[in-house]
Amino acid sequence: MKRLIALCLVFALGTSLTGWAQTQPQPPAPGGFRLKDCIDYGLKNFGSVRLAQYQVETADQQARQALGQYLPQVSATGTSINNVKLQQSVVPAGVFGPEPRVFIIGQKYQTNLTAQASQTLFDRSLLLGIKANKPNQQLAALNTRQTQEDVIYNITSNYYQVFVAQQQIALLRDNLERTQQVLNILKLQRDNGVIQPVDYTRTEVSYNSTQSQLTLAENDLNLALNRLKYQMGMPQEQNLVLSDSTLLTQLPTIDQGQFDASRLVSFQQAETNLALQSLQYQRIKAGYLPTLSLTANYGTVNLGAQTLDRIFSNFVGFGSFGLRLNIPIFDGFQRDAQLKQQRLTLLTQEEQQKLNVSAYRLQFNNAQSQIQRAQVSLQNDDRNVKLAQEVYNITTLQYKQGTKLLTDLINADNSYREARTNYINSLINLYQARLDLEQSQGSLLSFYNQL
């Protein structure tokens, strides 16, 4: 009877472990979101992507505004006045007679219609403003690319976290199932006096501990899913199922290129900002130069409108055109102060760019180190899985022969399970290290396109 129970126990453990060794924890049902699907969704729906698009459209309108300042400016005005009390003037005696005479100036009602037009012929500041359109639009496009890379990085990182949580839950559920099988056999052994009650209690404690770990893992999964939904721009109440099973079956391809800061969006943004600041410096300096513009106006005014019914009759036209030359002479040294401030701004950004390049290189070197460490760790954990499985097989054989205790077999089972968990974590760490390397190389868009 005792031997039969022991063989049943070995068979239960061996069958579940053999099946688990041959198959990975099952991924979610087909038809869910793969990593690329999640990123596609986020690039279309996450709020920051729309904000970046608005910035691009704003830059286009700013370009139109800058160009419009160098196009003809035309305006028209119209006034209709009721002079309630007209101004009077005195003509000295001797002009129109021996006595001074009082004259009324103007008319009771007066209507004026005037049109003005101007065309800038030369204004260095406006020309530089038009020249700034291209780098300003480039900066908006770079901001869009930076936003896209941020979305790709955040979604991918959170996707990995969800995947790890799912695998941990699968392992814990598998552990609970196998532990429950052991408990059923141990209960039979305890009731038949084969083992001490403490052996059953010890295993029951392990079962309860695993149950608690499963509850925490399920909560972690919900939190990870909520974070992933947020990064995707998906409503929290919407169901999200992942279906990418290649993370466990295919190791990531690592392409460690040479460091080139100019490939980074942040570097390109800073360079474009420097170009804009340089143009701003030239615009301030152009304020010392004269400006020349062509002006013209034409209008009409009614005469003799002493009654209300004549305010739109008897119009007389007038007009003029000419050149307007504006020469700056002295502004209290305001422009000189602006130039020096702008020069300091340029020097500050140039120094900051040098610091940024050093930081980018440090990030790249650290990412390479993380990749190497993750690869070594994955290789070690892979060997540990094979060793733990070998230990379990030997322990199972020795238990059948009666040279090992049940606790030894359970410990071997736990070691094998822990080795599998470590392997999964190391694999995900390698994926994360690869993601960090892609970010430090400025190749996140290429990473996304190759998914």
GITA-V405689 format. One record per backbone hydrogen bond with DSSP energy under -1.0 kcal/mol. NH is the residue of the N-H (numbers start at 0). CO is the residue of the C=O. If there is no record, write none. Layout:
BEGIN
nh=<NH:NH>
co=<CO:CO>
END
This chain:
BEGIN
nh=<4:5:6:7:8:9:10:11:12:13:14:15:16:17:18:19:20:21:22:32:37:38:39:40:41:42:44:45:48:49:50:51:52:53:54:55:56:57:58:59:60:61:62:63:64:65:66:67:68:69:70:72:74:76:78:80:82:83:88:90:93:94:100:102:104:108:109:111:112:113:114:115:116:117:118:120:121:126:127:128:129:130:131:132:135:136:137:138:139:140:141:142:143:144:145:146:147:148:149:150:151:152:153:154:155:156:157:158:159:160:161:162:163:164:165:166:167:168:169:170:171:172:173:174:175:176:177:178:179:180:181:182:183:184:185:186:187:188:189:190:191:192:193:198:200:201:202:203:204:205:206:207:208:209:210:211:212:213:214:215:216:217:218:219:220:221:222:223:224:225:226:227:228:229:230:231:233:237:242:249:256:262:263:267:268:269:270:271:272:273:274:275:276:277:278:279:280:281:282:283:284:285:286:287:288:290:291:292:293:294:295:296:297:298:299:300:301:302:305:309:310:312:315:317:319:321:323:325:336:337:338:339:340:341:342:343:344:345:346:347:348:349:350:351:352:353:354:355:356:357:358:359:360:361:362:363:364:365:366:367:368:369:370:371:372:373:374:375:376:377:378:379:380:381:382:383:384:385:386:387:388:389:390:391:392:393:394:395:396:397:398:399:400:402:408:409:410:411:412:413:414:415:416:417:418:419:420:421:422:423:424:425:426:427:428:429:430:431:432:433:434:435:436:437:438:439:440:442:446:447:448:449:450>
co=<0:1:2:3:4:5:6:7:8:9:10:11:12:13:14:15:16:17:18:240:33:34:35:36:37:38:40:41:45:45:46:47:48:49:50:51:52:53:54:55:56:57:58:59:60:61:62:63:64:66:67:117:115:113:111:109:107:81:102:100:96:91:90:88:86:304:80:78:299:76:297:74:295:72:293:291:291:122:123:124:125:126:127:129:131:132:133:134:135:136:137:138:139:140:141:142:143:144:145:146:147:148:149:150:151:152:153:154:155:156:157:158:159:160:161:162:163:164:165:166:167:168:169:170:171:172:173:174:175:176:177:178:179:180:181:182:183:184:185:186:187:189:188:195:196:197:198:199:200:201:202:203:204:205:206:207:208:209:210:211:212:213:214:215:216:217:218:219:220:221:222:223:224:225:226:227:228:234:32:245:254:259:260:263:264:265:266:267:268:269:270:271:272:273:274:275:276:277:278:279:280:281:283:284:285:325:121:323:118:321:116:319:114:317:112:315:110:313:303:306:307:309:300:298:296:294:292:290:332:333:334:335:336:337:338:339:340:341:342:343:344:345:346:347:348:349:350:351:352:353:354:355:356:357:358:359:360:361:362:363:364:365:366:367:368:369:370:371:372:373:374:375:376:377:378:379:380:381:382:383:384:385:386:387:388:389:390:391:392:393:394:395:396:397:404:405:406:407:408:409:410:411:412:413:414:415:416:417:418:419:420:421:422:423:424:425:426:427:428:429:430:431:432:433:434:435:436:437:442:443:444:445:447>
END
